[in-house]
Amino acid sequence: METFLLVLAALFPVINPPGTALVFLSMTKYASPDTRRSLARRVAVNAFFVMAGSLLVGTFILTFYGISVPVLRVAGGLIVAAAGWELLKEDAKKTAEEPAAEERQADYTPHAFYPLTLPLTTGPGTIAVMISLGLSRSAYSAQDLGFYVASLLATVAMAIAIYVCFAYSDRVEQLLGRGGTNIAVRLSAFILFCLGIQIIWTGASDLLAGVFAPASVAK
C-alpha cells in the first residue's frame, strides 16, 4: 500500500488527468461523444503500457542506446513545450466558426498514440518518473515482486483516471460553456508549456552539474 500510494502521488501531478483532459477536449473538439470515449479508452491503454514499459524495461532501453535520463528530460521537455506553445497560438476564433467538412469527418484514431498519449498524457516527465522508480530498485533482488506489483497497480489506477477524465471531458464544456472552456484550455496549455520548460530545466541542470562537477572535484 505504501508503494502504491507513493507511485500514485508521483504520477498524478505530472500527468494531471483533469487538466490534461481539457487539452484533450480541445484537440478532439469536432469528435462525437462516442468517438471521444473510444479514443479516451485507447489513450488510457496506451498510457498504461507507456508507464509499465518505462518501469520494467526503461532502464535497459536507455542503457542499450546510451541515453541518460537528463537527455531524455531535455528532449521530451522540448516536445511538451512545443505542444503547449502550439495550443497557445491556436486562433481562438476557430472555436466560434463552423468547422470545415473535412474537420467534422476527421479520423482521430491515428492520433491516439501521438500526440494524444505521447507526449500529451504520458510524456517525458512520466517516463522519467517511472524510470527513476525502476532505478531505485536496481540494488535489490530481481525477485522483489511486491514493489513492481504495487507500482503496476498504481499505473492501472492512473490509466482508469485518465479514461474517466478524458471520456467525459465534454461534460466540462457543458458546465463551463464555450467561453469558460476556451479560457480553461488556454490556462491548461500554458501550464503544459511551463511543464515542458520545467522538464527541460531539470534535465539541463543535471547535465550541467555533470559537466562542472568533475572540474570542481579536480580543484
N, C-alpha and C positions, 0 to 999 in steps of 0.2 A: 504493500500500500504506500509506503514511503517513497519508493522508486516511482510508482505510478504517478503520484502527486507531483514529484519533482520534475518528471519529464513533461507532464501536462502543464505545469507552471512555466517551464522553459519554452514550450512551444506556443502557448496561447498568445502572449504579447507579440511574438514575431509574426505568426500567421494572421491573428486578429480577424477571425471569421466574420463578425458583424460589420466591421469597417470594410473589409475586402469585398463583402457581398454587394456593397454599393457600387464599387468599381466594376464588379461582375455584371451588375444590372445595367450599367452604362454601356458596357461592351456588347451586351446582348439585348439592347433596347427594342429591337424590331422582332425579337423571337416571341413565339406564343408561350403561354404559361406551361403547356405540356412539354414544349421543346426545351424551355429553360430548366424544367425539373429533370428531364433526361440528361441534359448537359451537365447539370449540377451533380448527378449521380456519377457520370463519367469523370468529372473533375475530382470528386471525393475519392473514387477508386484509384485514380492516378496519383493523387496526393498521398494516399496510404502507401503505395508502392515506392514513391519517391522517399518518404520518410523511413520506411522499413529498409529499403535498399541502402540508404545513406548510413543507417545504423549498423547494418550487418556487413556490408561489403564496401562502404565508402572509403574506409581507411586503406583497404587493399588496392582500390582503383587509383586513389591519389598516389600511393607509393609506386604502383606499377608505371604510371605515367610521369612520376617525378613532380607532381603538383603539390604545393604546400597549401595549407588552409588559408593563410593570408592572401595568397594569389587568388584562390577560389573566391574569397570575400571581395577582393577588388574587382575581379571580372564580373562576378554576379551583381555586385552593387551598381556597376555601370549599367547593366541591363535593367535593373529595378528602377534606377533613377531615370533612365530613358523612357521607360513605360509610364512613369508618373508625369514626366515632362510632356509627353505626347497627349495625355489626358488633360493636362492643364491648358495646352494650346488649342484643344478642340474647340471649334466655334460653337458658342452657346446658342446661336441662332438655329443651329441644326435641330435642336430639340423641339422648336416651335414649328418647323417646316414639315410638310408632308413628305415622308420618306419615298425615295425613288422605288420603282418596281423591283429592281434587282436587289435593293436593300431589304425590302419586305420579304423577298423569297430567298434571302441569303442562307446558305447552309453553314451552321456554326460547328458542325461535328469535327471538321479538320482542325479547328482551333481549340479542341478540348484539352490537348496536352500543352501546346504552345500557341498563344501565350497565357491561356487561362489557368493551367496548372503550374507551369514553369515559365516565367518567373513570378506570375501574379500571386498565386496562392502559396505554393511551397517553393520559394526562391532560394537564393544563396544563403540567406540568414538561417532558414530552416535546415538546409543541408549542413551548414557549418555547425549548428547546434547538435544535430544528430551524430555527425562525425566526431565531434568533441566528446559526446557521451560514450561513443564506442571506444574512443581513445582512452577514456578514463578507466576502462576495464582491461586495458592491454596488459597490466601487470597481474591479472587474475587468471585462474584456470578457465580454459575454453568450455568447461563443463558447468560453469556458473550460469545455469539456465534461468534462475529466478529473476535476475536483472533484465535479461532480454525478454522474458515473457511479460513482465510488468511494463517494460518500455513499449513492446508491441501492442499491449492492451491500451496504453495511453495514446498511441497513434491511431488505433481504431476509434477511440472516443473522439479524437480530434477530427478524424475523417467524417464521423457522424455529425459533428458540429458544423463542419464545412457544408455538408449536404443540406442540412436544415436551413442554415442561413442563406445559402445560395438559391435553393429551390423556392424559398418563399420571400426572396428579395423584392418581388413585385408588390408584396403587402406593404413594404416600407414606402414605396412610391405612392400607393393609395393613401397611406397615413399622412405623409408629408406634403403631398401634392407635387406638381411638376416643378414649381419654383423651389420648394424646400428640398426636393430630391436633387435638383441641379446644384444647389449650394452644398449639400452633404457630399455629393460626388466630387465637387471641386476640393473640398476640405480633405476628403479621403485621398484624392490624387496628390495633393500637396504633402500629406503625411507619407504617402508611398514614395514620393520624390525625396523627402527628408530621410526616410528609412534607407533608401539607396545610398545617399550621401554618407549616412552614419556607417553603413556597412563598408563603404569604400574607405572611410577614415579609419575604422578599426583595422581593416586589413593593411592599409598603408602604414599605420602606426607600428604594427607588428613587423612589417618589412623593414621600416627604418630602424626599429630597435635592433633587429638582427644585423643591420649594416654597421651601426655605430657602437654596438655593444663590444665587439671584438677589439675595436680601436681603444675604447676606454679601459678594457681589461689589460691591453698591452702596455698602456701608460702606467 
